[in-house]
């Protein structure tokens, strides 16, 4: 399995994955990038393409030439909805939202689930964030011990996935919602 940045040349591969996202296929990983209470004024696919043209918003995993997974990772500053939701808002000590990066979304088509795709993408996302100036990398996964782990509900990843990758739980803003986890660069 290999991982590559989503750039304009890989846009068709992202669309291939987006078409398999079931009920979330119209999201194009733009949900967190929208202002709370406001829909984008243009179709999400067009908005996503513009984001890709400005720089990689995440990573695609491949098995050979076949795209088998997607992971969004970017500075917190580009995620207005993430920053205003009660269970995902920044912690009090997150003063520079351009340097705090968030792994905000995963998608792995059903035939590829359980094969380590998310684990591979998460490791690559942490590396990608630090190479691009992150001082800390966060996630907002669900805890399957307290929340039903449906594919539509676990798009932000699961707590065990992040803990296994070296993240630490730092906040639980609501008892049955998302958990905030952090990864700090090892020196």
N, C-alpha and C positions, 0 to 999 in steps of 0.2 A: 504494500500500500504506500502511495506517495501523497503528499499534500502540497498544494500550490495556492498562491494568492489569487483571489478573484480579480482579474483584470479584464479589460474589454475583449481580449482574445478568448477568454474563457466564459464570456457571457452566455453563449449557447449551452454550455454545460450547466450553468446555474439555472437556466430556463428548464432544462431537462429535469433537474431536481425539483424545481418549483412546481412543475406539473404533477408531481407525485405526492405533494404535501397534503392531500385530502382536503379537509375543510379549511386548512390554512393556506391553500395554494394561491389565494389572492393577496396574501400579505406581502410577499416578496421581501420579507425581512425589513419592512418599513414601519411596523407597529410602534416600536420604541422610539423611532425617529420623528414621529408625528407629535405635534403639540397636543396636550391633553384636551379632549373635547372638540378637537378639530380634525377633520379628514383632510388629507392632502388635496389640493385643488386640481391635481392631474392624476391620472391613473397611477397606481403604485408601481406597476412595471416600468413606466417611463421615469418615475422618480428614482427607482432603484438603479436603472441604467445610468442616470445622471450621477448618482453616488459612486457607481463603479468607475465612471469616466474620470472622477476627481481623485481616485485613489482606492486601493483595495479595502473594502469594508469587511472582509473576512476571508475564509479559506475553504477550499474544496478538496475533499479526499478522493483519490482515484484508486481503482484496482485496474491496472493497465491503463487503457484509455477510457474506461467507464467511470463516470462520476458516481460516487457511492455515499457522499455525505457533505454536509455544509455546516459551517460554524461562523457566526458573526462575532467580530471582536473589534472594538473601536474605543476611543476616549469617551468617558461619560458625558462630556460636553455635547456630543452629537445626538444624545438620547433624551430629549425633553420629557417624554412620557415616563421613561424609566426614573428620571430624577424627581418626578412629582407624585408618583404612586406611593401610597403609604407603606407598602411592603417592599419597595425597591429603591426608595429615595437614598441619596448619599448620606453617609454617616457624618457626624459633626466634625470629625477630623479630616474630612476630604475637602481640603481647601482649594486645590488646583484640579478642576475636573478635566483638564486637558492631559494631565499626567496619571490620572486614575483611569485605567482601561477596564472595560467590562466584556466578558464573554457572555453575550446576551441571548444567543439562540443556537440551537442545533437542529439539524434535520438529517435523518438517515432513513432511506427507504426501507420498508419492511423486510425485504429479502436480505438486507445487509445488517440488520440489528443483531446484537449479541456477538458480533465479530470483532469488537475492539475499535470500530470506526470512531465513535465519540471520544474514546480514550486517546486515540492518535490525534484527532483534531484538537482536543483540549491541550495536549502537550505542545503542539505546533502553535496554537493561539497564544499561549504564555510566552513562548520564545518570540513570536512575531510582535507582541505588545512591547516587550522589553527592548527589542531591536529598534522599535519606533518611538522610544522615549518614555515609556511607562515607568513610573516609580513603584507602582503596585498594580496588581491585576485582581479584579473582583469577579464574582459570579453571583447570581441570584437564583440558585436551584430550588427545587422542591425537595422536601424531606418525605420520601415514600413511606416512612414509618407513621406519618400523621396525615398524609394527603394521598388520595387515589392517584396512582401513577398511570394516567391515560396518555397516549401519544400526543393528544392535543394539549394536555395540561403540563407535560414535562418537557416542553420545547426549550426551556432554559437549562435543562440538565437536571441531574439528581445529586443530592448531597453526597451519597457514597462515591459517585464519579469524581467530584471535586476533592473530597477528602483524600482519595487514593492518589490524586495528582499533587498533593502537598499543600492544598488550601486549608485554611483554618476557619471554622465558624466564628464570626465576630458579632453577629446580631440576628435576632429573630423578632422583627418588628411586630408581627402578629403571630399568634400561636399556630394557626393552621394555614399559613401562606408560605411565601418564599423565605429562604434563609439567605443572609448575606455572608459570603465567604471571601477570604482574601488570600492571595499568594504574594509573599514578599521574596524578592530576589535574594538568593543565597550568595553570600560574599565569600 
